[in-house]
Amino acid sequence: MNLSDELVARVNAARDDDAAVAILRDLVSIPSVTGDEEAAARWAADQLRGVVSAVEVDVFAPNRANTWATWGTDTESASGGLLFLGHLDTVHVRGWTEHWAGTERESPYGAPIIDGAVWGRGVADCKGGIAVLIAALRQLHRSGLAPVKPVTALFVADEESGEEGSGTSEGIKRAIAVADRMPIRADLAIYGEPTTMQVYTSHMGFFITDIVLTGKSAYFGRPELGVDALRAADEVLRALWAHDEDLRTRAADPLIGTPSLLVTGVTGGGSVAVPGECRLSIIRKLTPDEDLSAARDELEAVIRGAISDPRVTVSTSYPASRDHELGGTPHVTDPEFEPVRMLQQIVKRHLPDRGDIDAGPYWSEGPFLRRDLGIPTVYLAPGDISHCHTFDEHMNVDEYLAAVSVYLQFIVDYCGVRDLGHPSGTAPHHTSANPGREG
């Protein structure tokens, strides 16, 4: 849709860069490490009240909540539209203050602007994407316009891993479970994970495996009485690394690359005795052609085949269940799907060197939306994943402001707009084209 010059002028006149940056900094200032998201959820709801048609904070456990909001001409019956998501939780801040002691960055929640970037925990992963949407909706409201097709915002808890007893996507599972009273309808979902404003249409699958090797401890002077679990661990480690080498020779996905395996932790021994137990942790990357259950079976065969001493027992567990009992499935949305192509064109209009189709070097929650709600999902937001979860997490202000313009234009072009001041309650300025659904 091409807006009239008058409407373009109204939207542009409502732009407020200072207010948009303040939204980002305010959100970063609210601690929301996984397990403690309620305050951030309530803040997000407050930003949208008086702007959108309906807002609700859904507290589903102590200190844990999602925010749901929708805006459109007839949000009770309208179909299509857009869904924007982001996760409210961040990884921990342990060590941040010590690392930046005596500098402007000392507080992980201070959100200082340094050399054109906002610094702080979660600023890119993924409070930036949430703030972009809030800023875009507020600008649209200031312009006196509203979307015709519905725009839904869903900000969820519990996406990040790392905190004990959390990080299993309880937030989005809850949102899907209560979708009868907080409806989620859209032709396309945009998840605000950092992509440096490239359009990620796919991402890897994964599972985490904890391995426990059990032998028998014995006094170091009589090692023949023990069963050395650490020696077994050496055999397993060698086999795992060989398995990784084999995986990397297999067929590569054009965007995601080859499957792989990484050993992430080893603990064992520690006393003056034959080690009776050793624990290993691994993470397995899967491509879209792979099945999690089959990959699990292959891994367990590698582990058991490596142990030469039959007295060593082995157990495996899979602690990171997401949309699959073992972990998270790979995700693919057709890059030729018309709304995706429209989005890509809009990104390139504002950022000519961005908007390319790519894959996320991470797993996120798009598979839930496709499996449970039938909504194709892409990832698009400012920020660079390479410095997320580190002491260098920051967000370039210019990229962030460009993202606000991208989100806003996509909402206007895809959903159409009506004039809030039009006497009849509707306006002639709206899209009539229906790009359809992904085949």
C-alpha positions, 0 to 999 in steps of 0.5 A, a space after each residue: 500500500 502507498 499511503 497518501 502524502 498526508 498520512 505519511 506526513 502525519 506518521 513522520 510528524 509523530 516520530 520521537 527518537 528521544 521517546 523511543 530510546 527512553 523506552 529501550 533504556 527504561 526496559 533495560 533498567 528493570 531486572 528480569 533474569 529468568 524466573 523474575 519477569 513479572 515487573 517487566 511484563 507489567 511495565 510493558 503493559 503500562 506502555 501499551 495501555 491507552 494505545 492498543 485495544 486490549 492489554 492483559 498481564 497473565 501471571 502464571 507463577 510467582 514473579 512470572 508473567 506474560 504480557 498480551 496486547 492487541 490492536 485493530 478495527 475488530 479484534 474479536 473477529 478479524 483474521 490475519 494481521 501480524 504477531 510480534 513476540 519477544 521474551 522478557 527474561 534475560 540471562 544472569 548478571 553475575 560478574 557484570 559489576 566486577 567486570 565494569 567496576 568504576 566505569 559507566 557500564 558498572 550497573 547491568 541495569 544502568 543503560 548508559 549511552 556510550 559511543 552511540 550505543 545503549 549498554 546493559 543486560 538484555 538490551 539486545 536479547 531481546 529487550 531491543 525487539 520488545 522496545 522497537 514494537 512498543 515505540 512503533 505502536 506508540 508512534 502510530 497512535 500519536 499520528 492519530 492512526 490505528 491498524 485495520 487488521 489486528 496487531 498482536 503483541 506477546 511478550 513471554 517469560 522463560 525463554 532463556 536457559 541457565 537458571 535452575 528450574 527454568 528456561 523450558 519455554 513455560 511462558 509461550 506454553 502458557 500463552 498457547 494454553 490460554 489462547 481462547 481468552 487471549 487470542 493469537 491470530 496472524 498471517 506472520 509472526 515476527 520474533 524480536 531476537 537480535 538479527 542485526 536486521 537481517 531476516 532469519 527464516 530458519 534456525 537450528 534444532 538442539 538438545 542438551 544431554 547430561 551424561 553420568 558415568 558411574 564406576 566404583 571409588 576406591 583408595 588410591 593405594 588399592 586402585 584394583 578395587 575400584 572402577 575408574 569412571 574418569 577413564 571411562 569418561 576419557 573414552 566417551 570424550 574421544 568418541 564424542 569428538 569423533 562423532 562431532 567430526 562425522 556430523 560435520 561431514 554430513 549434508 549441510 543446510 544452505 543457511 544453517 550449515 552442518 550438524 555438530 556436537 559440543 562438549 560443554 562440561 566435564 566434572 569428576 574426581 576430586 579426592 585422593 581415590 579412584 573416581 567413582 563418578 564422572 559427569 559430562 554435558 553436551 549440546 547437539 545442533 540439528 539441521 531441518 533434515 534431522 529428527 531429534 529422537 533419531 539423533 538421540 538414539 545415535 548419540 547414546 549408541 556412540 556413548 555406550 559403544 565407547 566404554 570398554 569396562 562393562 562395570 561402568 554404568 551410564 545414564 543420560 538425561 535431556 534437561 532442556 525440553 522445549 517444543 519436543 521432549 528432548 529439546 527444540 526442533 529446527 525451524 523453517 519458514 518459506 522465504 518466498 512467502 509473500 509477507 516475508 518478501 514484503 518485510 524484506 523489501 521494507 527492511 532494505 528500504 530503510 537499511 539497504 545493506 540489511 534485510 537478507 534472508 539468513 538463519 539464526 545461530 540459535 534456537 528460539 520459540 518459533 516452532 511453537 507458533 508453527 506447530 500449535 497455531 499454524 503461524 509462520 514465524 521469522 526473526 527480525 530485530 536490531 542487535 548482534 547475537 555475538 555479544 549477547 550473554 556477555 559483558 559486552 551486550 549493547 545496542 546501536 541507537 541508529 540501528 534501533 531507531 531504523 528498526 522502529 521505522 521498519 516495524 511501523 511501516 510493515 504494520 501500516 503496509 500489511 495491516 492497513 490503517 484507519 483514521 482515529 478521528 474519522 467521523 464514521 470510525 473508519 477511513 478509506 486509507 487501508 490495504 485491500 490486498 490479501 497476500 494469503 497464507 504460506 503454502 
